[in-house]
Amino acid sequence: MLESLFATTSTTTSLAIVPMLAAIAAALVLGLLLSWVYSLNGRATRSFVLALSILPAIVAVVIMMVNGNVGAGVAVAGAFSLVRFRSAPGSARDICFIFLAMAVGLVCGMGYVLHAAIVTVVLGAVLAFYQISGLGSRKGSSDRTLTITIPEDLDYAGLFTDIFASFTTYHELVSVKTTNMGSLYKLTYEVGIADQADEKSMIDEIRCRNGNLEVALTRQETVRETL
């Protein structure tokens, strides 16, 4: 039964070593170029950069190995369906680079190395320009995450509105949770500081209103680099 199965599904011809190595080398070079563009003007984890640089070569090898082989194609599709990311989902930028790297690897695996190079250069240049130009970023404000601890008997609705109006360009309450056995509330805001020189004055006014409990002002994490 197994012999008949492989006889009916194996239709590929032998793959030449030199073209395969050339496609893998091209995919590696283009993957390195994509990983450099991804790291440009932004924070990136080493593991994600390494994965992004090797992904086109992996996809190219898979495409070359299953080309024309129905049985191998079904087996690879089943194997990939079992693979999932085990950590937090990435940002839209991460997903964009993942799809671009897979597309480059697919084109290299099909033998169109020049086309893959053109796609990498053109789209990589566009993405680099968008990152350098700061497209979509806020201008004239500094994004921060503000965490305020208040007593449980203090109504937090509108409690700090006048302070935010004086020191921030925008504010948004993103989470509320209890702490210390329910005797305290911890409020988390996303705010834009109008003038960074006034950060201490804002914190001092908040401390006067929340009973001198804990106040934390940290850099807002808008992008998570780990997939």
LINCORMO-V231703 format. One record per residue. N is the residue number from 1. RES is the residue in one small letter. SS is DSSP state (helix for helix, strand for strand, loop for the rest). NEAR is the number of other C-alpha atoms within 10 Angstrom. Layout:
{{N/RES/SS/NEAR} {N/RES/SS/NEAR}}
//
This chain:
{{1/m/loop/6} {2/l/helix/6} {3/e/helix/7} {4/s/helix/8} {5/l/helix/10} {6/f/helix/14} {7/a/helix/10} {8/t/helix/11} {9/t/helix/14} {10/s/loop/14} {11/t/loop/13} {12/t/loop/12} {13/t/loop/9} {14/s/loop/7} {15/l/loop/11} {16/a/loop/8} {17/i/helix/9} {18/v/helix/9} {19/p/helix/12} {20/m/helix/18} {21/l/helix/12} {22/a/helix/15} {23/a/helix/24} {24/i/helix/24} {25/a/helix/15} {26/a/helix/23} {27/a/helix/32} {28/l/helix/22} {29/v/helix/17} {30/l/helix/28} {31/g/helix/27} {32/l/helix/19} {33/l/helix/18} {34/l/helix/28} {35/s/helix/22} {36/w/helix/16} {37/v/helix/20} {38/y/helix/22} {39/s/helix/17} {40/l/loop/15} {41/n/loop/13} {42/g/loop/11} {43/r/loop/11} {44/a/loop/17} {45/t/loop/12} {46/r/helix/12} {47/s/helix/12} {48/f/helix/17} {49/v/helix/21} {50/l/helix/13} {51/a/helix/15} {52/l/helix/25} {53/s/helix/22} {54/i/helix/20} {55/l/helix/23} {56/p/helix/32} {57/a/helix/27} {58/i/helix/19} {59/v/helix/22} {60/a/helix/26} {61/v/helix/21} {62/v/helix/17} {63/i/helix/20} {64/m/helix/19} {65/m/helix/18} {66/v/helix/17} {67/n/loop/17} {68/g/loop/15} {69/n/loop/17} {70/v/helix/16} {71/g/helix/16} {72/a/helix/17} {73/g/helix/17} {74/v/helix/11} {75/a/helix/12} {76/v/helix/15} {77/a/helix/11} {78/g/helix/11} {79/a/helix/10} {80/f/helix/9} {81/s/helix/9} {82/l/loop/7} {83/v/loop/8} {84/r/loop/7} {85/f/loop/8} {86/r/loop/7} {87/s/loop/8} {88/a/loop/10} {89/p/loop/13} {90/g/loop/16} {91/s/loop/14} {92/a/helix/11} {93/r/helix/13} {94/d/helix/20} {95/i/helix/13} {96/c/helix/12} {97/f/helix/18} {98/i/helix/19} {99/f/helix/13} {100/l/helix/21} {101/a/helix/26} {102/m/helix/20} {103/a/helix/19} {104/v/helix/29} {105/g/helix/31} {106/l/helix/24} {107/v/helix/22} {108/c/helix/31} {109/g/helix/29} {110/m/loop/15} {111/g/loop/18} {112/y/loop/13} {113/v/helix/22} {114/l/helix/12} {115/h/helix/13} {116/a/helix/21} {117/a/helix/18} {118/i/helix/13} {119/v/helix/17} {120/t/helix/20} {121/v/helix/15} {122/v/helix/11} {123/l/helix/13} {124/g/helix/21} {125/a/helix/14} {126/v/helix/12} {127/l/helix/19} {128/a/helix/19} {129/f/helix/14} {130/y/helix/12} {131/q/helix/18} {132/i/helix/11} {133/s/helix/11} {134/g/loop/12} {135/l/loop/9} {136/g/loop/8} {137/s/loop/9} {138/r/loop/10} {139/k/loop/7} {140/g/loop/11} {141/s/loop/16} {142/s/strand/16} {143/d/strand/21} {144/r/strand/20} {145/t/strand/20} {146/l/strand/21} {147/t/strand/18} {148/i/strand/20} {149/t/strand/23} {150/i/strand/24} {151/p/strand/17} {152/e/loop/14} {153/d/loop/9} {154/l/loop/13} {155/d/loop/10} {156/y/loop/16} {157/a/loop/8} {158/g/loop/9} {159/l/loop/13} {160/f/loop/13} {161/t/helix/11} {162/d/helix/9} {163/i/helix/15} {164/f/helix/20} {165/a/helix/12} {166/s/helix/12} {167/f/helix/19} {168/t/strand/21} {169/t/strand/16} {170/y/strand/15} {171/h/strand/18} {172/e/strand/13} {173/l/strand/14} {174/v/strand/10} {175/s/strand/11} {176/v/strand/15} {177/k/strand/11} {178/t/strand/15} {179/t/strand/14} {180/n/loop/8} {181/m/loop/7} {182/g/loop/10} {183/s/loop/11} {184/l/strand/17} {185/y/strand/21} {186/k/strand/19} {187/l/strand/18} {188/t/strand/19} {189/y/strand/19} {190/e/strand/20} {191/v/strand/22} {192/g/strand/23} {193/i/strand/22} {194/a/loop/19} {195/d/loop/13} {196/q/helix/14} {197/a/helix/9} {198/d/helix/13} {199/e/helix/14} {200/k/helix/11} {201/s/helix/13} {202/m/helix/17} {203/i/helix/20} {204/d/helix/12} {205/e/helix/13} {206/i/helix/22} {207/r/helix/17} {208/c/helix/10} {209/r/helix/14} {210/n/loop/18} {211/g/loop/12} {212/n/loop/14} {213/l/loop/14} {214/e/loop/14} {215/v/strand/17} {216/a/strand/12} {217/l/strand/17} {218/t/strand/11} {219/r/strand/11} {220/q/loop/15} {221/e/loop/9} {222/t/loop/9} {223/v/loop/14} {224/r/loop/16} {225/e/loop/19} {226/t/loop/16} {227/l/loop/15}}
//
